[in-house]
Amino acid sequence: GEVVVERSRKEIEAEVAKLLEGTLPPFIKEKGDFQHVIRILNTNIEGKRTVMYALTKIKGVGRRFCDVMLKRAGIDKHKRAGELSAEEIEKVVQVLANPQNYDIPPWMFNRRKDYKTGKDLHLNTNSLDLTFREDMDRLRKARVHRGLRHMWGWKVRGQHTKTTGRGGVVMAS
């Protein structure tokens, strides 16, 4: 017959832990070089997602803008966000701060022909919120049709309102 070896649960758990000790997921090269959470522009970014999709968590950065930004920064978009070095993160922040200096076309910016300066800008995080709020205040203060409809919480862009849009609140800030 068969020889049955009885082992305790602790022995089995210790053996499994010993086997798993050296194994890391395939996108981690060394034990200490992976960051699970990265902080860029006051936004927590998941390290396990690919860079292109992880950076879209930053307000004002979409997929298309992120793709062009990573090409200009010279970073592989299929890399995991947790694998980025400090230099690569700094390069991303620089490109986000001044996209016009890195030959990103102005039609990709989210603030074309700014009301005050007349320049093409790309705004992120807090500056995007602040500028939006200033624009709404300016429209309300001038008592423009668009501003009044924002103020009342009605539809702004010419949609029909006879039967739709009765339930929730429209973007009234």
Secondary structure, 3 states (H helix, E strand, C coil): CCCCCCCCHHHHHHHHHHHHHCCCCCCCCCCCCCCCEEEECCEEEECCCEHHHHHHHCCCCCHHHHHHHHHHHCCCCCCEHHHCCHHHHHHHHHHHHCHHHHCCCHHHCCECCCCCCCCCECCCHHHHHHHHHHHHHHHHHCCCHHHHHHHHCCCCCCCCCCCCCCCCCCCCC
